[in-house]
Amino acid sequence: AAGSQAFINLKGIDPAVEPQVTNIAGAMRTGSLTALATPDAESPGDILLGTDLASQLGVSVGDSISVLTPQGTLSPMGMIPRVRRARVAGIYALGLYEFDSAYGFITLDFAKRLLGKSTVDLIQLKVDDIYAAPAVADGLADRLGANYVAQDWSDMNRQLFSAMWLEKMAISITIGLIVAVAALNIIASLILLVMEKSRDIAILKTMGTSSARIMRIFMMQGLIIGAIGTTIGAAGGLTLCYVLDRYRVIQIPMDVYQVSYVPFVVEPFDFVVVVVAALAICFLATLYPSWRAARLDPVEALRYE
């Protein structure tokens, strides 16, 4: 709305190379990055705003805003802040509230005039392998010298990733306990089955079936139960994750969590580890009942038959 105000972080960019570092070109909702690269001759300067910031200011593409900077002009009344006009050349949505509500992109030339600077303060790099960023950052610091400080995404978000690691460990322990309870159910079911089938086991033994074969029969039965349950659970989990992520079912406050919905991404390695661990626990759960079945004495089992 007219007269609305908001704090904004200005970022001077080179429109020609910025798409190689960020997804600003693909995030444009109205206007375009090209309009920023080729400003109107009559415009004092162009700016790209995030969707939340543009909504807060009540502006759209083509409107003008006043940018008030801390660098000002010294006068008898003190330091007078510098006010410059800028035309909204585009509105983007990167999907992070931190950027969409507080960042404005302008050209490097406009940033130099607006902020009274002759050099850049920050250079951002994009690497092909995200996990190679720490090594690249260390290499840049060594090559450029002590006057430069290089930070990668892991350093800048260390506390966040530490909290997420603790959360992941807590979830892993919870899932492990759930699987352990399911394994106890398998143990109880097989023990009851051994007691129920004691006569049949005794007959098989008297007919020459070895104890090892009896043990393998009950182990196979327990594994089949565990495999069926694991397969159904894994398929259901994959389907649920796809639906929840595809249709963004769980909406959350964007100004608190930085994202508007809870994303569900299945990591192949984690998925395989969970499935293999579940099958391994099910296998271990079959050992004791199978051993009990193999140790069954045919004479004792048939004494009261």
N, C-alpha and C positions, 0 to 999 in steps of 0.2 A: 504494500500500500504506500501511497505517497507519504513521505516523511519518515518512513521506517528506517531504522539503523541496525547495523550488525557489525561485529568484529570480523575481520577477514584477513587471512594470510595470503599475501601476494607471492606468486611464483613466476619468475621470468623464465620463459622457455624459448627454444628454437623450434618453431612449428614443423620444420623439415625433418628433424631427428627425434623429436619427442615421441612419436609413435613407435620408435624402436626401443624405447625404455618403458613407457607406460601404455595402457590401453585407452588413452584419452580419445583417440580417433574413433574407436568402436563404441565408446561410451556416450557419444554425442546424441542427445535426444532431439534438440532443435538447433538450427544453425549448423556450422561445421568448423573444423579446425582450419580449413582452407581460408575461411573468412578472416581468421586471425592472422594468417600468413600474408594475406593481401588486403590490408585495411583500406577503408574508404579514405580518399584524399581529404574529404571534409571532416572526417572524424578525428578528434584529438588523440584517440587511442582506443583499442578494442580490448575486451576482457571476456573470458569464459567463466561462467558461474555454475556451481553445483545446483542440483534441483532443489534441495532443501533451502539453500541460501537464497536462490531466486524466489522461492515461494515466500520466504520470510520477508524479503524486500518488496515483494509484489511487482516484480519486473519480468519482462519477457524479451525475446530477441528484438533488437532495434531500439529498446529504451536506453536512456542515459542515466548513469549514476554518478554521484560525487564521491571521490576517494579522498579521504583525509589521512595524511601521513604524519608520523611524528616529526619528520624532518621539516622544518619550517624556515621562515624568514625572520631575522632579528630586526626588531623595531623598538622605538622608544617605550612601547607598551609591553615589551618582552618578546618572547618567541611566539610568532604567529604560525599556527599549523598551515601547511601547504595543502590546498584543495585543488584537485584536478578532476576534470570530467572524463568519463569513459563510456563507450557505447558497448552494450551487451551484444557480442557477436555470436554467442552460442551458449547452450545450457547442456551440461553433461550429467551423467549418473554413473559413477564408478562402483556404486553398491556399498560403499563404506561411509557411514554417517560422518566420520571424522573429516573426510574430504568433501563430501557433498554439501556440508553445512558451513564450511569455514574456509574453503580455498577458492582463489581466483587465479586463473592463468592469463598472463599477458606476455607480450613479446619481450625479448631481452632489451631491445632499444627503448621500448616504452618503460621498462623497469628501471633502466639507467637514468632516464630523465625524471621519472617519478620519485625515485629514492635517492637521487643524487650520487650514484655509485658508478665507478668506472670498471670494476672487476666483479666477477661472479663470486658468490659466497659458498655455493654448493654445486657439486657435479655428481649426477647420479649415473650409475652403470647397471646394465642388465646382463646377466650371464646365462649361458645355455643350460648349465646344470645348477639348479638352485642350491644343491648341497656343496658346490665348489665355491660358493660366495665367501666363506671365511678364509680359504686359502688365497683367493684373489685379493681380498681386502688386505691381508697380511703382506702380500707381494707388492701391492701399491704403496703401502706405508714404507716398506724398505726401499723402494725405488725412488720415491719422491722426496724422502727425507723427513726430518722431525717437524718441519713446518706444516705438514699435512697430517690430518687424522682421517683414517678410513674406518668406517663402520659398516657391518653387514647386518642383514635382517635378524640373525640370531643374537647379535649383541644388543640391538635396539629393542628386541622383544624378549629378553632373557627371563624377566620375571613372569611374563605371560606363559612362556613355554614351560617354565618350572611348575607353575600352578596347573597347567594342562597335563604335565607328566604325572603329578600327584593324583589328579582326577582319573587319569587313565589307569594307574595302578589300583586305585580304589575300585573302579569298575571291573578290572580284571579279577581282583580278589572276590568280588561279589559274584561274578559269573562262575568262578571256580567253585564257590560254595554251592551254587545252584546245581552245577554238574555233579558235585560230590553227593548231594542229596539224591539226585537221580540215580547215581551209581549205587547208593545204599538200597534204593528200591529194587534195582536189578539183583543185588545180592540177596535181599529178602525173598524176591520172587523165585530165584533159582534154588535157594535152600528149601523153600516150601515145595518146589517141584521135585527136588531130590527125595524129600520125605514122602511125597505122594507117589512117586514112581519107584520107590525102593524095591517093590516086588518085581517090576519089569527089569530093573537093573540087576537084581539077583538072578533072574532067569537068563539074561544075556551073559552074565558071568559063568553060569553053569554050562552054557552052550559053547564057551570057549572065547568069548569076547575079552580082550585084554583090558587092564585097568587104564592104560594110556588111551585106548580108543574110547572108553567111557568118558574119560576126562575131556577128550577132544569134542565129543558130542555136546556136552554141556557148555564148553567154552564157545563152540560155534553158535549155540542157541543164544547165549548171552551177547555175543558179538552181533548177531542178526538183529536182536532187539535194539542194541545201541546204535547200529548203523541206520536202522529205519528211523529211529527218533532223531538222530543227528541230521539225516538227510531232510526230513520234514522241517526240522527247526532251521537248518541253513537256508533251504529254499524259501521258507516263510520270512526269515529275516531279510534276505536279499530283496524279496518282493516288497516288503514293508518299507525298507530303506529307499527303494526306487520311487514308490508312491509318495512318501513323505518329502523326498527331495524334489521330485518332478513337479508336484502340485503345491509345494511350500505350505504344508498343512499347519505346521507349528509357527505361528507368528509371534514375534517378540518386539519389545520397544526398541526402536532403532537408536534412539538417543542414549540408551543405557548400554546396549550390547554391540553397537556399531554396525550390526547387520539386522535386516528386517525379518529374517526367518532363520530357523535352525537347519543348517545343511546336514545332509546325511551322505557321507562318502565312505564306501567300503574299500578298504585297503586290501589288495589281493594277498599280501603276505600275512597280515593279521587274520584274514579269513581262513587261510590254510592252517595257521597255527591253532586257531580255535577248534577247527574241525578235527585236526589230528589229535589235539589234546583230549577232546571229548571221546574220540574212539579209543585212545590209550587208556583213559580212566575206565571206560566200559570194559575193556579187555582185562584190566587189573581186577575189576569187580567180579569177573567170572572165575578167577583162580581158586578162591576158597570154596565156593559151592562145588566146582568141578573136582577139586581134591577130595571133598567129602564124598562125592558120588563114586570116585575111583576107589576110595578106601572102604566102601560098604562091603560088609561080610555077607555073602549069600546065605549062609546058614542062619545067621541072626535075623536076616530079612524074611526068610521063609519059615521060621520056627512056628509062628502062630497062624500061618496061612492054612 
